[in-house]
Amino acid sequence: MRHEEILKRINEKRTKCTVYTRVMGYHRPVESFNIGKKGEHKERKQFVEHPQRVLQDCA
Protein backbone atom coordinates (compact mmCIF):
# COMPACT_ATOMS: atom_id res chain seq x y z
CA MET A 1 0.00 0.00 0.00
CA ARG A 2 1.35 3.41 -0.94
CA HIS A 3 1.89 6.24 1.52
CA GLU A 4 -0.92 8.34 0.02
CA GLU A 5 -3.39 5.45 0.26
CA ILE A 6 -2.58 4.91 3.91
CA LEU A 7 -3.10 8.60 4.70
CA LYS A 8 -6.50 8.59 2.96
CA ARG A 9 -7.65 5.56 4.95
CA ILE A 10 -6.69 6.98 8.33
CA ASN A 11 -7.50 10.64 7.62
CA GLU A 12 -10.39 10.79 10.13
CA LYS A 13 -8.06 9.60 12.92
CA ARG A 14 -5.44 12.27 12.30
CA THR A 15 -5.13 15.30 14.58
CA LYS A 16 -3.33 18.61 14.22
CA CYS A 17 0.18 18.67 15.61
CA THR A 18 1.49 21.93 17.08
CA VAL A 19 5.23 22.41 16.62
CA TYR A 20 7.05 24.50 19.22
CA THR A 21 10.52 25.93 18.95
CA ARG A 22 12.75 27.74 21.42
CA VAL A 23 13.12 31.45 20.65
CA MET A 24 15.01 33.86 22.88
CA GLY A 25 14.92 31.50 25.85
CA TYR A 26 11.26 30.46 25.75
CA HIS A 27 9.09 28.16 23.66
CA ARG A 28 6.61 29.45 21.04
CA PRO A 29 4.38 27.67 18.53
CA VAL A 30 5.76 27.97 14.98
CA GLU A 31 2.28 28.68 13.61
CA SER A 32 2.30 32.05 15.43
CA PHE A 33 5.43 33.22 13.57
CA ASN A 34 5.26 35.92 10.90
CA ILE A 35 6.28 35.08 7.31
CA GLY A 36 9.92 36.07 7.82
CA LYS A 37 10.35 34.06 11.00
CA LYS A 38 8.67 31.01 9.38
CA GLY A 39 11.21 31.26 6.56
CA GLU A 40 14.09 31.38 9.05
CA HIS A 41 12.66 28.36 10.85
CA LYS A 42 12.54 26.34 7.60
CA GLU A 43 16.18 27.19 6.87
CA ARG A 44 17.45 25.98 10.25
CA LYS A 45 19.54 22.85 10.39
CA GLN A 46 18.11 20.11 12.57
CA PHE A 47 20.36 18.79 15.32
CA VAL A 48 20.88 15.05 15.02
CA GLU A 49 22.56 13.26 17.88
CA HIS A 50 24.50 10.13 16.98
CA PRO A 51 24.22 7.75 19.97
CA GLN A 52 27.35 5.78 19.06
CA ARG A 53 29.48 8.94 18.86
CA VAL A 54 28.18 10.14 22.25
CA LEU A 55 29.01 6.79 23.83
CA GLN A 56 32.51 6.83 22.33
CA ASP A 57 33.14 10.36 23.57
CA CYS A 58 32.12 9.34 27.11
CA ALA A 59 34.43 6.31 27.20
Buried (B, 14 or more C-beta within 10 A) or exposed (E): EEEEEEEEEEEEEEEEEEEEEEEEEEEEEBEEBEEEBEEEEEEEEEEEEEEEEEEEEEE
